[in-house]
Amino acid sequence: MPTVYITAPPDAAPRIARELVEERFAACVNRVDCASTYRWDDEIHQDDEEILLAKTTAERYPALVEHVEATHPYETPCIERFDEAETVPLFAEWRANATDG
């Protein structure tokens, strides 16, 4: 089952996290403050962001990505999928139930 790593500006992160859970694209989304340094349009930028760690299922992953791409304020949002090698069975069952998976 995947965990999806998403970055978002602090003013959009709470909305994105809530929508992902409300629409059952994710069972849970953790929000972590971070400071990002990155290159955009050949310039170095530094911005405050939030990391969103969305716990989802393989079945719900495509819809999650589609939703984030459609609603994210960035032109090119960071969306990365991490697949676990192992997950505690009770957590995997909860996540599946919470996403209707």
N, C-alpha and C positions, 0 to 999 in steps of 0.2 A: 504494500500500500504506500502511496506517495505522500510526502510532505512537500508543499510548494512554498518556495522562498520568493517573496515579492517585496519590493521596496516601494514606498509611497511617501509623498509629502505629509507632514504631520496633520495638516488640515483635512486631508482626504482619507488617511489611514483608518480612522474609526468607522467611517461610512463603509469603506470597502470591506473591512472585517465583518461588520454587522450584516451586510448584504450576503456575503458568502455563507454565513451561518443561517440566516433567515431563509435563503433559497435552497438550503441543504446541499450546496456545492462543497461545503466543508463542515466537519463535525465541530471543529474548534479552530480559532485563529489566535495565536499569540502575537502581541505587539511589543516590539523592543525598540527603544530609541537608539538612533545611531547618527554619527556624523559621516557623511560620504564625501570622498574626494574622487573626482572623475573627469574625464575628457569629453567635451561635447562641442561640436563645431570647431574643433581644433583649439579649444581654450580649456584651461584647467578651472574647474568649479569646485566649490566646497559648500555643501548644504546640509541642513538637518533633515533627516528622513526618519521613517519608521520601517523596521523590518517586520513583515507579516509572515508568520509560519503557519500555513494552512494545512491542517490534517484532513486528507480526503481519501477517496478510493480511486482505483484505476478507472472505474466506470464513470465517476463524476468529474475526473480530471479535465476532459475536453470541454465540458460545460463551464467549469471554473475558469479555465483560460479564456474562453470566449467572453465570459462576463467581465473579467478583469480588463481585457483588451478594449471592450466596448465602453467601460465606465471610468477607466483610469485617466487622470488628467495629463499624464506624460504622453508625448508622441510615441516614445519607445519604452514601454514599461519593462522593468526587470521581472521576468517570470522564469523561475528555474525549478525543475522537478528533481527531487531526491527520493529514490526508492530504498526502503529499508531492507537490509539483509534479514533482519529478525525484528519481530514486534511481540510484546507480551500478549498472549492470546486474549485476555480480558479486555485490553485496550483495543485490539483489532476488532473484537466483537462490538464494543461500544461505538467505535468509529463507523463501522458498517451500518449499524442500526441508526445512528444519528444522521447519516446521509442517505437513508433509504436504500443502501447498497446491499 
